[in-house]
Amino acid sequence: MHTHDDSTASESGSARSWWEARYAEHDGIWSGRVNAVLADVASSLPAGRALDLGCGEGGDVVWLARQGWATTGVDLSVTAVTRGSRAAVTAGVEERTAFVAADLGSWDTAARFDLVTASFLQSWPVEIPRGAILRRAAGFVASGGHLLVTAHAAPPHGDLPEEMRAYRFPTPAEDLAALGLDDGWEVVAAELRPRTAVTPEGAPHEVLDSVVLVRRRPLSEAGAGAAAPRP
């Protein structure tokens, strides 16, 4: 793991504390179901090695493992990855999963993955260095592999809490620009996708997702000089 300065440590510590408190409120805060965009993309790819950044309680990790992917999930919260590990055991896919509690702004690995995914990697009221994390994510993609970034592109349904009113939701173009990719990459999709969600009261409503899917060209396509961006 890379070292980082005191200001970054303070920010990540604040985010970790906030999310640990959020997870402590309930035994589970997410549905456990796979994110729809990830399921759509991964279903069209041959199973290989996958990395889920900001994996939460492991819903996507478990789903990928069930499809035959060897999947690593990384999240800032120890509570979240502990729940993810338990979910993998319950699903009988623990041998194809690994979970790591770490600061995504500094976590590193020598492994490279056929699919790197970051679904709704957004945090409020405590911010995370999201742009830097996305740039690091591109560096984890193997030759010929894909990076999928899915984000909330608009506020959720209903009355917004105070801390969310100032939050600026990213556009596909902004997330693509944040990645800082060179010509060793192919943009497969950079678009807004509508999706039907359900409120806690059970009412359906439309939400809007920002979807960016890019593919790292193999050296045979990109040329020997092309390289993945590094943070």
Beta strands, then each sheet from edge to edge (+ up, - down):
strand 1: 49-53
strand 2: 70-75
strand 3: 97-101
strand 4: 113-119
strand 5: 141-152
strand 6: 185-198
strand 7: 204-216
sheet 1: 3+ 2+ 1+ 4+ 5+ 7- 6+
end
